[in-house]
Amino acid sequence: MDRAFMRRSIGRNIRHQRQLSGLQETVLASHLGIPLQRLRKYESGGDSPTCDELIALARLFRCPVDALCREAP
């Protein structure tokens, strides 16, 4: 799996979990302590969250970290 594909998969999974949780982008970015633009980059696959951010996302969404990292459709 190449890096760009992985970034897109992680982004799709973050967006999916955020929507399932009913969180707005601004609220999630605030919980993570990151700018809204960075969250949007993550969700679009333009950048990847750090390991610490992935762990924080998994805790917030109450899902395993690998649920955020697995291949997304």
C-alpha positions as CSV (number, residue, x, y, z in Angstrom):
1,M,0.0,0.0,0.0
2,D,1.5,3.4,-0.9
3,R,1.5,6.4,1.4
4,A,-1.0,8.4,-0.5
5,F,-3.5,5.6,-0.5
6,M,-3.0,5.1,3.2
7,R,-3.5,8.8,4.0
8,R,-6.7,8.7,2.0
9,S,-7.9,5.6,3.9
10,I,-7.2,7.1,7.2
11,G,-8.9,10.4,6.2
12,R,-12.0,8.6,5.1
13,N,-12.1,6.6,8.3
14,I,-11.7,9.7,10.4
15,R,-14.5,11.4,8.5
16,H,-16.7,8.4,8.8
17,Q,-16.2,8.0,12.6
18,R,-16.7,11.8,13.1
19,Q,-20.0,11.7,11.2
20,L,-21.1,8.6,13.2
21,S,-20.3,10.4,16.4
22,G,-22.3,13.5,15.2
23,L,-19.3,15.8,15.7
24,Q,-18.7,18.9,13.6
25,E,-15.2,19.4,12.2
26,T,-14.7,22.4,14.5
27,V,-15.6,20.5,17.6
28,L,-13.3,17.6,16.7
29,A,-10.4,19.9,15.8
30,S,-10.9,21.6,19.2
31,H,-10.9,18.3,21.1
32,L,-7.6,17.4,19.3
33,G,-6.1,20.8,19.9
34,I,-5.4,21.3,16.2
35,P,-6.4,23.9,13.7
36,L,-9.5,23.2,11.6
37,Q,-7.4,23.3,8.4
38,R,-5.2,20.4,9.7
39,L,-8.2,18.3,10.4
40,R,-9.5,19.0,6.9
41,K,-6.1,17.9,5.5
42,Y,-6.4,14.7,7.4
43,E,-9.9,14.0,6.2
44,S,-9.0,14.8,2.6
45,G,-5.9,12.6,2.7
46,G,-3.5,15.5,2.2
47,D,-1.7,14.7,5.5
48,S,-1.7,12.1,8.2
49,P,-2.3,12.5,11.9
50,T,0.5,11.7,14.4
51,C,0.5,8.6,16.4
52,D,-0.6,10.6,19.4
53,E,-3.5,12.1,17.4
54,L,-4.6,8.7,16.2
55,I,-4.7,7.4,19.8
56,A,-6.7,10.5,20.8
57,L,-9.1,10.0,17.9
58,A,-9.6,6.3,18.8
59,R,-10.3,7.2,22.4
60,L,-12.7,9.9,21.4
61,F,-14.5,7.6,18.9
62,R,-14.3,4.6,21.3
63,C,-12.8,2.4,18.5
64,P,-9.5,0.6,18.1
65,V,-6.7,2.5,16.4
66,D,-6.6,0.0,13.6
67,A,-10.2,0.9,12.8
68,L,-8.9,4.3,11.7
69,C,-5.9,2.8,9.8
70,R,-7.5,0.0,7.8
71,E,-8.3,0.2,4.2
72,A,-11.4,2.3,3.5
73,P,-13.7,1.8,0.5
